[in-house]
Amino acid sequence: MLFDFKNLKMFIKISKIFILNISLAFSSSGYISGVVSNDKSEPLPGCNVYIDGYDLGTSTNLDGFFLIENLEVGKYTLIFDFLGYEQSSYTFYLSEFKENNNKNNIGDNYLTKLGLENSENSIEIEKRPYFDNIFITLYSKALDLDEIIISASRVKQKITESPSVVSLINEKTLRRRVGVSDYNRLASLAKGVDVTYFGSQGAQINARGFDGAYSTRFRQFCDGLYLGESVTGQVYSLLSGPPKEAISRIEVLFGPQSALYGPDASQGLLNVITKHPMQESKNEINFSISSLNDPRIGGRYVKNFEKLSIDISGESKFSNEIPYGNDDDDLYWVVDSDTLYYTEDLFSPMELAKNNIYSNIYYRLRNNNELSIFYNYTNGKGYAMGSLGPVYNKGLINHQYGLRFNNKNHFFRVTSNNQTAKNMMKENIAAYQIRQGDIEYGTIETVNGDSTFVISNEIVPWNEALDAIDDFNDRWWLIFDSKDLWLDYQYSNNLTENLKIVSGFDYEFKDPNTKRRTINDVGISPITGEPGGTEINEYRYGIYSQFDYKWNNYYSINSSIRYDNHQYYGQQISPRISLVRKNFLFGTLKLIAGTGFKAPTLLERNIHTGSNNIYSGVEGALDPFVEDYPYLSTYPEDFVIHAIAMGSSNGFTVVDFKDLDGDGVYGVNDSLIDNKYFDPLKLEERQSIEIAYTGIIDNKNLVEFNFFSARYKNFKGPLTTMAVTGPAWHFMSQAYGYLPLDAIRQVHTGEELISENPISPFIFALTYTTIPLDVTFYGFEGGWKHIQDNYEISSNFSYFHDQNLVDKRERGKNGETDYLSYVNVYSNTPNFKGSLSISKFNTVINSLTSTFNFKYTSKFDFSSGYFRATKDGKGEIPPQTIGQSWFRDPGQIGGQVYVDIDLNYQLNDYLNTSFSIKNLLQTGGPTMPLTPKIPRSFVFEIGYIF
């Protein structure tokens, strides 16, 4: 067949470009046109083409063709920039238009001019009235040294020139991680990050200290939009984030980023960058299943038209959590003086699921302007770590939609987010299973006329308990229907040849709408049943500017400053400055200094929720912990204790006193024993200085090294028990500080000792507190990446020095007054960690890539809220969780090597299959306490490209 369909497509392509060039030839204005392709002679649609130093540019169309018109006479340099390829340039000179201009110098190979064959892109500078059909070849990058990133300066720039230390995980590396879809786990091998696993797929990320069970210091974004819950700020990485098929790369920034991202990114940030259909147009569908019985299907569909592009990706996955492994007598709760055992596996009945869709429609206007709309939907259930243990999200539904406009200099986006959630502490559900099982399955035995209730040690199954609790809102921990509005705009331009400016603003408005079931807004309290609260919604906005000045070919300076105005915290200024030295020992040297702030979340300042009947007793019953507190005896009356967590916007005062006037409230006639004031939450502050080097040797080795030092002030602690209010004759009161049996403990808002409205007695009162710390950390990190034609090696290591905090904690434990606030504060960070990844291409057979991943962390103490895993406390149950053996301290975490093996085989151009062994050595690795041990598992994945 002499003229098949492929030849027909080529003929149409030639004809279109030929007709366009004929029309341009009769134009009297200067222009340049051509075709951009890769080193395989394939066109590159969506390549950025712009004139250096001018506000003129465009993007290539589906055939790789570009056109820039209406150019004046003069000399120009054209820049070609495409993700994953070396940047290229083309210099030309436009002369005045003459009708008899000789066009024979354009070239003699027509197919080459149209971009259908390779040719050299190094053409001598010539004077012409127009340039058409130039051919540009872009070459794939071997190393990531000159990778284009966005997050560090909020504009595209080379990673070597960014004003921050950056770790980049590109798509090639991401797709080698077989069966992994959680973006935090995908980033776990990046230099400098602390990724702690939990369960079958969950993970939590942080960097450079002060990790926690519930920590929002390390911000997590997708295309610059925050991934955490609207009200709590909690990131459910099991549910958040796009399908991995939509991810182009993950950028991780270290150190304070408040100068551009506002007063929250004090530790650093992670930004998931999704694919653009004009740059990455592959359609695919993938299915995976593992020995943990966690099937997943995900895919992406792209359709590009001349002016319009459609990009839809999605995934669906479901599993039960892996077993915790508790036997019938491992876990117990002390309930009403009885010891009740948890006889069901603590985690395996828990259902995890995620269904989401990411959809985008792009429309290309003239002059490189692009308009797009997007809609993202997520529906799922899963859990994350909270201060008081795992938090199970029974039903997260998120609708996010918005509009974007962007070109070379401007970016504008408006985003609306509606999120509903219903969460509860895993411990509360377990306690309900035990209590209700005792009620439903217990029996009454009568001996000699005396009736005795006999506990059954049977519990209500998980699913039944979940359905039953669903009918009682007073037992749920967090319920909300939040609506958020975000606006952000940014302008960037080269003001001169050496000066570039980036400036913008962002605005956020939050309407949490919890009806007093999560925060103290207007509604009915789930604990007291009383109406109350205040109208709570809030706004914040920020304005930032960044100046990048190039002194010469060796030095450049980058300075950023941001002004924030928060409805609650008022005004803040965040600065950052960096000096970049290029061509230093085969690479780039950076000196970076900055200050970052962390504002407590809406939840932390306004929380109002809890749980009824966490403990009770009856008159005459013997306190079950008389061995621990021998001065206790029998209860003088019936009582029920409820738990309430309260936001600390104004602070709280705990008063211990003897009630001499008998009114139950502290006053001038009573005898004061002691008092303690809990300050309102304050902004955390982090000051950091860092020196970093990135270099490339022999075009095969990428070397990175950086040293940092940081000072941290005003640490926001986890949800903490202030006191158990009321009389002192039961163990729960004594667990939070000795009190004479005839005394009373009282809590009220504010710092005055006397209050007209103290919190009711028999309340387990919790709040978030600011701990007045002032500590200094330092550390260093290094990385090496080596690439050959048939293999690739990547390794990194990190050292974190927190001895300043350790010394102050020990001084507090020794009773030094100035350091008592340090006693229970840990950095929750290993002193040493490292990883090694080895990939072998064409292993044994062609198209088979094998990858071995090794990850190690040294042993370290982890203490955050009810989570406690320490060397000194191993085997002990902390006082705040006495009577609940689940919270027994298991000892330090880490200290083992975690190994994965991934095999990827490309059967043909359309079909690929993969196999993986996860946790080959079946070690604990960096696993969160109070969560299941991660077993060895086997993963199979198959994908189809169309």
Secondary structure as GFF3:
##gff-version 3
##sequence-region A 1 946
A	DSSP	alpha_helix	5	25	.	.	.	ID=ss1
A	DSSP	beta_strand	30	38	.	.	.	ID=ss2
A	DSSP	beta_strand	48	51	.	.	.	ID=ss3
A	DSSP	beta_strand	57	59	.	.	.	ID=ss4
A	DSSP	beta_strand	65	71	.	.	.	ID=ss5
A	DSSP	beta_strand	74	81	.	.	.	ID=ss6
A	DSSP	beta_strand	88	94	.	.	.	ID=ss7
A	DSSP	three_ten_helix	104	106	.	.	.	ID=ss8
A	DSSP	alpha_helix	110	113	.	.	.	ID=ss9
A	DSSP	beta_strand	127	128	.	.	.	ID=ss10
A	DSSP	beta_strand	131	138	.	.	.	ID=ss11
A	DSSP	beta_strand	148	149	.	.	.	ID=ss12
A	DSSP	beta_strand	157	158	.	.	.	ID=ss13
A	DSSP	three_ten_helix	159	161	.	.	.	ID=ss14
A	DSSP	beta_strand	165	170	.	.	.	ID=ss15
A	DSSP	alpha_helix	171	176	.	.	.	ID=ss16
A	DSSP	alpha_helix	183	186	.	.	.	ID=ss17
A	DSSP	beta_strand	194	198	.	.	.	ID=ss18
A	DSSP	beta_strand	202	206	.	.	.	ID=ss19
A	DSSP	beta_strand	218	222	.	.	.	ID=ss20
A	DSSP	beta_strand	225	226	.	.	.	ID=ss21
A	DSSP	three_ten_helix	244	246	.	.	.	ID=ss22
A	DSSP	beta_strand	247	254	.	.	.	ID=ss23
A	DSSP	alpha_helix	258	261	.	.	.	ID=ss24
A	DSSP	beta_strand	268	274	.	.	.	ID=ss25
A	DSSP	beta_strand	284	290	.	.	.	ID=ss26
A	DSSP	beta_strand	296	304	.	.	.	ID=ss27
A	DSSP	beta_strand	308	320	.	.	.	ID=ss28
A	DSSP	beta_strand	332	335	.	.	.	ID=ss29
A	DSSP	beta_strand	338	341	.	.	.	ID=ss30
A	DSSP	beta_strand	351	364	.	.	.	ID=ss31
A	DSSP	beta_strand	370	386	.	.	.	ID=ss32
A	DSSP	beta_strand	389	406	.	.	.	ID=ss33
A	DSSP	beta_strand	410	425	.	.	.	ID=ss34
A	DSSP	alpha_helix	426	441	.	.	.	ID=ss35
A	DSSP	beta_strand	443	447	.	.	.	ID=ss36
A	DSSP	beta_strand	450	454	.	.	.	ID=ss37
A	DSSP	alpha_helix	462	470	.	.	.	ID=ss38
A	DSSP	three_ten_helix	473	475	.	.	.	ID=ss39
A	DSSP	beta_strand	478	494	.	.	.	ID=ss40
A	DSSP	beta_strand	499	511	.	.	.	ID=ss41
A	DSSP	beta_strand	523	524	.	.	.	ID=ss42
A	DSSP	beta_strand	531	532	.	.	.	ID=ss43
A	DSSP	beta_strand	538	550	.	.	.	ID=ss44
A	DSSP	beta_strand	555	566	.	.	.	ID=ss45
A	DSSP	beta_strand	570	584	.	.	.	ID=ss46
A	DSSP	beta_strand	587	598	.	.	.	ID=ss47
A	DSSP	alpha_helix	602	606	.	.	.	ID=ss48
A	DSSP	beta_strand	608	617	.	.	.	ID=ss49
A	DSSP	beta_strand	639	646	.	.	.	ID=ss50
A	DSSP	beta_strand	652	658	.	.	.	ID=ss51
A	DSSP	beta_strand	671	678	.	.	.	ID=ss52
A	DSSP	beta_strand	684	697	.	.	.	ID=ss53
A	DSSP	beta_strand	701	724	.	.	.	ID=ss54
A	DSSP	beta_strand	726	727	.	.	.	ID=ss55
A	DSSP	alpha_helix	731	734	.	.	.	ID=ss56
A	DSSP	beta_strand	744	749	.	.	.	ID=ss57
A	DSSP	beta_strand	763	787	.	.	.	ID=ss58
A	DSSP	beta_strand	791	801	.	.	.	ID=ss59
A	DSSP	alpha_helix	803	813	.	.	.	ID=ss60
A	DSSP	three_ten_helix	817	822	.	.	.	ID=ss61
A	DSSP	beta_strand	832	840	.	.	.	ID=ss62
A	DSSP	beta_strand	848	857	.	.	.	ID=ss63
A	DSSP	beta_strand	862	864	.	.	.	ID=ss64
A	DSSP	beta_strand	867	869	.	.	.	ID=ss65
A	DSSP	three_ten_helix	879	881	.	.	.	ID=ss66
A	DSSP	three_ten_helix	885	887	.	.	.	ID=ss67
A	DSSP	beta_strand	897	906	.	.	.	ID=ss68
A	DSSP	beta_strand	911	918	.	.	.	ID=ss69
A	DSSP	beta_strand	937	945	.	.	.	ID=ss70
###
